[in-house]
């Protein structure tokens, strides 16, 4: 059971011993109270678009992964889930057609996470990122959390907090049936175990099979991610 997350560090290495980076979350003493702590293992993949960490100063990425082996000192807390950043989701919405309004579906884009590197130094081993993640739990509830990372020395950590909601934007032409759907869609935090204001902290590893991409303007195209994420009420 997780009762406290503090000084979270991570060695970010890639194939062949490539050191991709080092990030230590600002204010790395992230406290999780014994009355509200939880911890999950995370595995997934990050996709970089329009470019990834490399010789350019800015990049963006999406992420999709699984949360497993979750442990908590809160009764009824979820034991698994899915975590996503920058994904496209299909939602049920009201669509205005030529004959009236009907219930249909449309696709909505979550905001991509963004990052920046130190130029002219290679931005794989240096820089910070920020974004918003959405966790879907098995009972149909969700947790929305904002996060930041910051590079320093030889480790990487993530920290953030649970927030009330995230706004997605309509993918044009994705309405079914054809028509006009709302321009935005809001996903709210609905899981009562981890309410708005809870802290989030992570220790992750990022690896790539093509480290030479870090020396190009296009940068990395993808990276495997695994590690541990903690969430709980700050003391």
Rosetta silent file (secondary structure, phi, psi, omega in degrees, C-alpha in Angstrom):
SEQUENCE: XXXXXXXXXXXXXXXXXXXXXXXXXXXXXXXXXXXXXXXXXXXXXXXXXXXXXXXXXXXXXXXXXXXXXXXXXXXXXXXXXXXXXXXXXXXXXXXXXXXXXXXXXXXXXXXXXXXXXXXXXXXXXXXXXXXXXXXXXXXXXXXXXXXXXXXXXXXXXXXXXXXXXXXXXXXXXXXXXXXXXXXXXXXXXXXXXXXXXXXXXXXXXXXXXXXXXXXXXXXXXXXXXXXXXXXXXXX
SCORE:     score description
SCORE:     0.000 S_00000001
   1 L     0.000  135.808 -179.053    0.000    0.000    0.000 S_00000001
   2 L   -86.806  122.930  175.496    1.274    3.414   -0.920 S_00000001
   3 L  -114.124  -16.871  179.933    1.347    5.877    1.955 S_00000001
   4 L  -160.900  133.454  174.168    3.867    8.382    0.637 S_00000001
   5 L  -113.530  121.170 -177.201    5.513    9.196   -2.670 S_00000001
   6 L  -143.694  146.988  176.220    8.702   11.218   -2.304 S_00000001
   7 L    46.389   56.393 -177.673   11.751   12.185   -4.337 S_00000001
   8 L   -75.179  125.064 -179.399   10.625   10.261   -7.400 S_00000001
   9 L  -129.969  153.778  177.010   13.503    9.678   -9.818 S_00000001
  10 L  -147.713  134.632  173.916   13.852    7.701  -12.996 S_00000001
  11 L   -87.011  118.783 -175.201   16.768    6.716  -15.195 S_00000001
  12 E   -99.673   98.173 -177.021   15.615    7.265  -18.761 S_00000001
  13 E  -122.319  154.425 -179.249   17.615    4.899  -20.957 S_00000001
  14 L  -120.099 -173.059 -178.817   17.141    3.507  -24.425 S_00000001
  15 H   -56.804  139.934  178.030   18.354    0.601  -26.531 S_00000001
  16 H    72.226   19.717  177.861   22.094    0.059  -26.403 S_00000001
  17 H    81.067   14.028  178.974   22.413    2.069  -23.198 S_00000001
  18 L   -62.760  126.953  173.264   21.215    5.343  -24.742 S_00000001
  19 E   -88.034  104.404 -178.055   20.536    7.909  -22.065 S_00000001
  20 E   -74.928  -34.010 -177.164   17.412    9.641  -23.339 S_00000001
  21 E   175.513  179.162  178.149   17.110   12.112  -20.535 S_00000001
  22 L  -147.087  121.816 -177.873   16.839   13.004  -16.905 S_00000001
  23 E  -132.514  134.090  173.528   13.867   14.660  -15.313 S_00000001
  24 L  -124.763  121.447 -176.772   13.155   15.484  -11.709 S_00000001
  25 L   -61.507  136.880  178.654    9.724   16.898  -10.969 S_00000001
  26 L   -60.909  131.981 -175.282    9.854   20.340   -9.457 S_00000001
  27 L    67.565   62.584 -168.717    9.207   20.007   -5.766 S_00000001
  28 L   -72.196   -7.647  173.487    9.981   16.291   -5.761 S_00000001
  29 L   -80.908   90.579 -179.947    8.645   15.716   -2.231 S_00000001
  30 L  -101.524  109.327 -176.020    5.170   14.604   -3.281 S_00000001
  31 L   -90.359  135.114  173.799    3.261   13.519   -0.194 S_00000001
  32 L  -122.172  117.422 -174.662    0.397   11.040   -0.388 S_00000001
  33 L   -67.078  150.497 -179.934   -1.571   10.709    2.831 S_00000001
  34 L   -62.643  -23.536 -179.188   -2.187    7.262    4.293 S_00000001
  35 L   -81.508   -4.512 -175.849   -5.918    7.926    4.090 S_00000001
  36 L  -156.155   44.899 -177.167   -5.882    8.316    0.315 S_00000001
  37 E  -108.824  150.687  175.129   -2.946    6.714   -1.491 S_00000001
  38 E  -152.056  156.533 -177.223   -2.770    4.406   -4.499 S_00000001
  39 E  -147.667  136.979  179.779   -0.112    3.059   -6.840 S_00000001
  40 E  -132.171  152.438  167.795   -0.245    1.313  -10.246 S_00000001
  41 E   -85.514  140.997 -179.187    2.209   -0.196  -12.689 S_00000001
  42 E  -125.734  135.279  173.348    2.037    1.450  -16.120 S_00000001
  43 E  -137.352  140.997 -179.828    3.064    0.108  -19.523 S_00000001
  44 E   177.981 -164.162 -177.909    2.373    1.689  -22.890 S_00000001
  45 E  -136.036  139.559  173.779    3.700    3.594  -25.872 S_00000001
  46 E  -104.063  132.966  175.667    4.302    7.267  -26.631 S_00000001
  47 E  -114.604  132.078 -175.059    3.936    8.478  -30.225 S_00000001
  48 E  -101.584  133.497 -178.149    5.534   11.785  -31.200 S_00000001
  49 L  -158.237  136.638    0.876    3.846   14.233  -33.602 S_00000001
  50 L   -76.214  -14.089  175.290    4.592   16.331  -35.590 S_00000001
  51 L  -147.182  162.461  179.089    8.101   15.619  -34.332 S_00000001
  52 L  -110.746 -174.740  177.461    9.708   14.042  -31.295 S_00000001
  53 L   -55.817  130.701 -178.429   12.712   14.825  -29.118 S_00000001
  54 L  -173.598 -135.400 -176.993   15.677   15.535  -31.377 S_00000001
  55 L   -93.467   -1.720  174.655   17.527   18.602  -32.601 S_00000001
  56 L   -91.438  158.848 -170.836   14.442   20.837  -32.738 S_00000001
  57 L   -81.481  -23.860 -175.799   13.418   22.829  -29.680 S_00000001
  58 E  -129.973  150.953  178.028    9.774   21.758  -29.374 S_00000001
  59 E  -153.116  171.032  179.013    7.836   18.529  -29.801 S_00000001
  60 E  -141.577  158.600 -178.610    4.484   16.927  -28.986 S_00000001
  61 E  -156.288  158.127  171.137    3.305   13.431  -28.156 S_00000001
  62 E  -115.725  165.798 -179.768    0.400   11.151  -27.378 S_00000001
  63 E  -147.932  141.884  173.324    0.355    8.162  -25.038 S_00000001
  64 E  -140.640  126.005 -177.431   -1.771    5.048  -24.582 S_00000001
  65 E  -156.558  174.909 -179.563   -1.120    2.515  -21.854 S_00000001
  66 E  -111.227  142.099  171.426   -2.469    0.164  -19.221 S_00000001
  67 E  -104.371  123.434 -177.191   -2.515    0.551  -15.457 S_00000001
  68 E  -133.968  167.722  176.225   -2.185   -2.798  -13.692 S_00000001
  69 E    51.997   37.863 -179.072   -1.486   -4.283  -10.246 S_00000001
  70 E   -69.924  134.243  176.516   -2.964   -1.189   -8.604 S_00000001
  71 E  -124.623  145.289 -178.301   -2.760   -1.152   -4.806 S_00000001
  72 E  -153.163  154.486  171.722   -4.421    1.323   -2.482 S_00000001
  73 L   -97.710   22.108  175.771   -5.228    1.925    1.156 S_00000001
  74 L  -113.309  122.799  179.814   -8.704    3.116    0.114 S_00000001
  75 L   -60.781  131.211  177.804  -11.486    0.511    0.171 S_00000001
  76 L    85.060    4.211  178.959  -13.009   -0.011   -3.253 S_00000001
  77 L   -65.760  145.793 -179.502  -10.223    1.690   -5.193 S_00000001
  78 L   -65.180  149.568 -178.869   -9.819    0.393   -8.783 S_00000001
  79 L  -105.054   -3.931  178.233   -7.161   -2.253   -9.418 S_00000001
  80 L  -160.175  168.035  178.724   -6.634   -1.544  -13.124 S_00000001
  81 E  -179.769 -178.383  174.093   -7.373    1.015  -15.816 S_00000001
  82 E  -121.978  142.837 -178.715   -6.208    2.610  -19.048 S_00000001
  83 E  -119.777  132.328 -178.407   -4.245    5.853  -19.293 S_00000001
  84 E  -140.053  148.511  174.821   -4.259    8.070  -22.366 S_00000001
  85 E  -137.253  129.720  174.565   -2.872   11.389  -23.514 S_00000001
  86 L    67.944   25.999  179.755   -3.671   13.008  -26.854 S_00000001
  87 L   -89.269  164.342  173.454   -5.972   10.235  -28.069 S_00000001
  88 E  -102.596  125.961 -175.727   -9.004   10.492  -30.352 S_00000001
  89 E  -117.850  142.444  175.199  -12.213    9.317  -28.689 S_00000001
  90 E   -93.968  123.510 -175.493  -15.603    8.462  -30.167 S_00000001
  91 E  -124.358  151.291  175.179  -18.419   10.004  -28.138 S_00000001
  92 E   -82.757  122.285 -176.363  -22.209    9.922  -28.224 S_00000001
  93 E  -143.235  167.560  174.120  -23.491   13.419  -29.050 S_00000001
  94 E   -84.616  128.341 -178.244  -26.439   15.254  -30.574 S_00000001
  95 E  -115.639  131.528  176.170  -25.954   15.831  -34.308 S_00000001
  96 E   -90.922  119.260  179.397  -27.831   18.401  -36.339 S_00000001
  97 E  -112.340 -179.778 -179.416  -28.750   17.033  -39.775 S_00000001
  98 L   -67.157  -17.983 -178.776  -30.718   18.432  -42.704 S_00000001
  99 L  -109.024    2.109  179.238  -33.878   16.846  -41.307 S_00000001
 100 E   137.469 -166.083 -179.274  -33.392   17.722  -37.640 S_00000001
 101 E  -100.381  139.417  179.091  -31.394   16.652  -34.600 S_00000001
 102 E  -138.162  162.222  174.380  -30.553   13.030  -33.868 S_00000001
 103 E   -87.955  127.551 -178.993  -28.376   11.137  -31.429 S_00000001
 104 E  -147.353 -153.920  179.213  -25.197    9.935  -33.089 S_00000001
 105 E  -132.227  157.204  174.021  -21.450    9.786  -32.610 S_00000001
 106 E  -151.367  158.433 -179.277  -18.472   11.994  -33.378 S_00000001
 107 E  -100.794  139.906 -177.460  -14.735   11.795  -32.802 S_00000001
 108 E  -131.014  139.248 -176.487  -12.939   14.225  -30.494 S_00000001
 109 E   -95.863  123.532  170.234   -9.221   14.925  -30.100 S_00000001
 110 L   -74.107  149.928  177.689   -7.617   15.139  -26.673 S_00000001
 111 L   -62.489  137.420  172.735   -4.834   17.756  -26.423 S_00000001
 112 L   -70.291  149.251  168.770   -1.358   16.429  -27.170 S_00000001
 113 E   -74.867  151.625 -178.315    1.282   16.748  -24.475 S_00000001
 114 E  -126.010  154.143 -179.736    4.061   19.165  -25.396 S_00000001
 115 E  -145.807  167.072  176.736    7.747   19.347  -24.617 S_00000001
 116 E  -142.768  147.543 -179.803   10.848   21.389  -25.227 S_00000001
 117 L  -118.593  170.012  178.331   14.526   20.531  -25.346 S_00000001
 118 L   -88.164  118.116 -178.903   17.763   22.375  -24.869 S_00000001
 119 L  -109.216  136.969   12.332   19.140   23.579  -28.204 S_00000001
 120 L   -84.030    2.084  178.823   21.736   23.191  -29.634 S_00000001
 121 L   -64.918  151.542  176.870   22.054   20.211  -27.284 S_00000001
 122 L   -57.831  129.247 -175.262   20.160   17.087  -28.262 S_00000001
 123 L   -84.171   -1.373  172.376   16.645   17.388  -26.758 S_00000001
 124 L   -66.808  -43.705 -178.781   16.356   13.661  -26.012 S_00000001
 125 L   -91.517   10.752 -178.304   18.516   13.961  -22.893 S_00000001
 126 L  -154.730  142.138  176.057   17.256   17.356  -21.805 S_00000001
 127 L   137.338 -179.889  179.509   13.986   19.247  -21.538 S_00000001
 128 E  -135.814  160.002  177.931   10.582   19.294  -19.914 S_00000001
 129 E  -135.800  162.593  174.493    7.055   18.321  -20.851 S_00000001
 130 E  -149.595  151.678 -179.555    3.504   19.094  -19.770 S_00000001
 131 E  -176.284 -172.785  178.500    0.134   17.625  -20.582 S_00000001
 132 E  -133.642  128.735 -179.650   -3.170   16.220  -19.376 S_00000001
 133 E  -110.841  150.330  177.448   -3.949   12.521  -19.016 S_00000001
 134 E  -119.517  124.167  175.434   -7.282   10.717  -18.823 S_00000001
 135 E  -105.870  125.411  175.039   -7.629    7.458  -16.890 S_00000001
 136 E  -100.602  123.287 -179.399  -10.600    5.224  -17.647 S_00000001
 137 E   -97.342  158.040 -175.771  -11.469    2.838  -14.804 S_00000001
 138 L   -59.053  -25.872 -178.477  -13.353   -0.495  -15.204 S_00000001
 139 L   -83.610    5.275  179.431  -16.512    0.858  -13.541 S_00000001
 140 L    91.541   -4.072  178.071  -16.874    3.527  -16.250 S_00000001
 141 L   -83.816  167.071 -177.699  -15.558    6.415  -14.119 S_00000001
 142 E  -134.896  156.135  171.714  -12.669    8.645  -15.124 S_00000001
 143 E  -129.880  125.181  178.287   -9.818   10.591  -13.554 S_00000001
 144 E  -107.156  129.708 -177.960   -8.345   13.608  -15.347 S_00000001
 145 E  -137.960  136.338  171.371   -4.897   14.790  -14.242 S_00000001
 146 E   -90.866  150.410 -177.702   -2.506   17.487  -15.417 S_00000001
 147 E  -147.169  158.668  173.177    1.211   16.726  -15.219 S_00000001
 148 E  -138.492  154.684  170.476    4.650   18.189  -15.790 S_00000001
 149 E  -132.578  154.151  178.738    8.153   16.806  -16.070 S_00000001
 150 E  -144.797  135.635 -175.383   11.480   18.611  -15.818 S_00000001
 151 E   -83.850  147.873  172.533   14.950   17.410  -16.697 S_00000001
 152 E  -173.169  135.608  173.934   17.971   17.378  -14.365 S_00000001
 153 L    51.983 -130.256 -169.587   21.033   15.172  -13.904 S_00000001
 154 L  -119.369   35.209  178.712   20.437   11.435  -14.483 S_00000001
 155 E  -146.389  163.258  178.165   16.820   10.786  -13.525 S_00000001
 156 L  -132.786  135.303  175.135   13.227   11.436  -14.658 S_00000001
 157 L  -140.337  159.513  179.438   10.126   11.998  -12.568 S_00000001
 158 E  -126.627  142.269  171.425    6.586   13.156  -13.180 S_00000001
 159 E  -145.844  157.734 -178.722    4.233   15.054  -10.936 S_00000001
 160 E  -174.959 -157.813 -179.467    0.821   16.609  -11.240 S_00000001
 161 E  -155.551  154.771  176.251   -2.653   16.749   -9.760 S_00000001
 162 E   -72.842  131.814  179.765   -6.194   15.582  -10.414 S_00000001
 163 E  -119.540  171.221 -172.593   -8.249   18.293  -12.140 S_00000001
 164 L   -71.712  -38.019 -174.957  -11.953   18.699  -12.825 S_00000001
 165 E  -166.339  172.880  174.816  -12.089   18.153  -16.574 S_00000001
 166 E  -138.671  142.317 -179.248  -10.462   18.284  -19.989 S_00000001
 167 E  -105.351  125.876  178.470  -11.910   19.755  -23.201 S_00000001
 168 E  -101.807  154.821 -179.624  -11.590   17.827  -26.474 S_00000001
 169 E  -111.429  144.551 -177.405  -12.034   19.306  -29.956 S_00000001
 170 E   -63.274  135.487  169.681  -14.171   17.883  -32.761 S_00000001
 171 L   -84.110  111.842 -174.379  -12.448   16.018  -35.579 S_00000001
 172 L   -56.002  136.975  177.648  -14.092   17.639  -38.649 S_00000001
 173 L    80.810    4.925 -176.997  -16.173   15.280  -40.760 S_00000001
 174 L   -90.982    0.495 -177.205  -16.278   12.539  -38.119 S_00000001
 175 L   -66.328  140.164  175.199  -19.990   12.915  -37.396 S_00000001
 176 E  -140.596  113.338    2.840  -22.180    9.834  -37.850 S_00000001
 177 L   -70.746  171.061 -178.625  -24.705   10.355  -39.307 S_00000001
 178 L   -60.679  138.804 -179.278  -23.364   13.256  -41.353 S_00000001
 179 L   163.830 -152.782 -179.328  -24.206   16.641  -39.930 S_00000001
 180 E  -117.109  123.402  177.256  -22.951   19.124  -37.349 S_00000001
 181 L  -106.029  164.269  175.805  -21.823   18.010  -33.897 S_00000001
 182 L   -55.257  143.519 -176.094  -20.763   20.206  -30.949 S_00000001
 183 L   -69.478  -21.866 -179.102  -17.325   21.735  -31.509 S_00000001
 184 E  -136.651  161.277  175.700  -16.049   20.479  -28.158 S_00000001
 185 E  -139.407  133.728 -175.982  -16.623   17.619  -25.742 S_00000001
 186 E  -106.817  128.539  172.162  -15.783   17.725  -22.018 S_00000001
 187 E  -103.974  125.617 -177.232  -14.547   14.721  -20.028 S_00000001
 188 E  -102.743  152.720  168.556  -15.009   15.162  -16.276 S_00000001
 189 L   -72.397  120.416 -176.838  -13.286   13.554  -13.296 S_00000001
 190 L  -125.705   -8.911 -179.875  -15.926   11.206  -11.873 S_00000001
 191 L   -77.251  121.392 -175.030  -14.052    8.607   -9.812 S_00000001
 192 L   -74.477  -16.820 -178.040  -14.721    9.338   -6.118 S_00000001
 193 L   -66.890  -37.825 -177.497  -11.611    7.494   -4.882 S_00000001
 194 L  -123.423   84.655 -175.124   -9.242   10.115   -6.292 S_00000001
 195 L   -76.767  172.142  176.980  -11.027   13.492   -6.213 S_00000001
 196 L   -55.243  133.117 -179.558   -9.934   16.824   -7.652 S_00000001
 197 L   104.066  -18.353  176.075   -6.839   18.079   -5.853 S_00000001
 198 L   -61.200  148.745  178.821   -5.209   14.697   -5.264 S_00000001
 199 E   -87.225  153.829  177.927   -1.532   14.587   -6.143 S_00000001
 200 E  -129.243  136.319  177.078    0.018   12.464   -8.910 S_00000001
 201 E  -145.153  146.410 -176.304    3.643   11.313   -9.108 S_00000001
 202 E  -141.157  148.599  172.703    5.418    8.884  -11.405 S_00000001
 203 E  -124.493  111.936 -170.646    8.637    6.968  -11.877 S_00000001
 204 E  -131.296  157.988  170.800    8.907    5.813  -15.511 S_00000001
 205 E  -122.062  138.363  178.489   11.376    4.456  -18.037 S_00000001
 206 E  -116.907  128.233  178.359   11.337    5.382  -21.730 S_00000001
 207 E  -131.365  153.338  177.873   13.125    3.212  -24.272 S_00000001
 208 L  -138.560  147.437  177.965   13.517    3.307  -28.050 S_00000001
 209 L   -87.929   -4.307 -176.974   14.827    0.831  -30.608 S_00000001
 210 L  -134.145   69.247 -175.985   16.151    3.668  -32.803 S_00000001
 211 H   -64.163  -20.221 -179.524   18.205    6.068  -30.649 S_00000001
 212 H   -64.946  -18.941  177.738   19.878    7.637  -33.699 S_00000001
 213 H   -62.781  -22.126  179.740   16.601    9.517  -34.330 S_00000001
 214 H   -65.923  -13.278 -179.615   17.562   11.753  -31.410 S_00000001
 215 H  -100.843   13.031 -178.279   20.164   13.399  -33.632 S_00000001
 216 L  -117.510  162.006  177.565   17.658   14.445  -36.317 S_00000001
 217 L   -67.743  -33.244  178.325   15.211   17.326  -36.682 S_00000001
 218 L   -70.312  -29.676  177.157   12.310   14.861  -36.938 S_00000001
 219 L    71.153 -166.083  179.913   13.412   13.271  -33.674 S_00000001
 220 L   -65.007  145.060  173.829   11.976   10.133  -32.130 S_00000001
 221 L   -96.385  -29.098 -179.484    8.850    8.647  -33.655 S_00000001
 222 E  -160.321  163.633  176.724    7.916    6.466  -30.685 S_00000001
 223 E  -154.113  141.300  174.374    9.085    5.187  -27.315 S_00000001
 224 E   -81.475  142.294 -176.573    8.041    2.375  -24.977 S_00000001
 225 E  -128.113  135.629  171.859    7.041    3.483  -21.483 S_00000001
 226 E  -152.776  158.840  179.473    6.876    1.542  -18.243 S_00000001
 227 E   154.576 -147.982 -174.799    7.099    2.245  -14.549 S_00000001
 228 E  -130.781  137.696  174.386    5.003    3.248  -11.561 S_00000001
 229 E  -121.411  134.733  176.244    2.371    5.950  -11.023 S_00000001
 230 E  -117.218  148.588  179.018    1.128    7.049   -7.630 S_00000001
 231 E  -145.868  141.209 -179.930   -1.947    9.083   -6.792 S_00000001
 232 E   176.131  173.772 -177.503   -3.354   10.295   -3.492 S_00000001
 233 L   -76.526  129.110 -179.101   -4.393   13.149   -1.254 S_00000001
 234 L   -70.907  143.079  179.453   -1.542   15.571   -0.477 S_00000001
 235 L   -86.294    0.000    0.000   -0.653   16.032    3.182 S_00000001
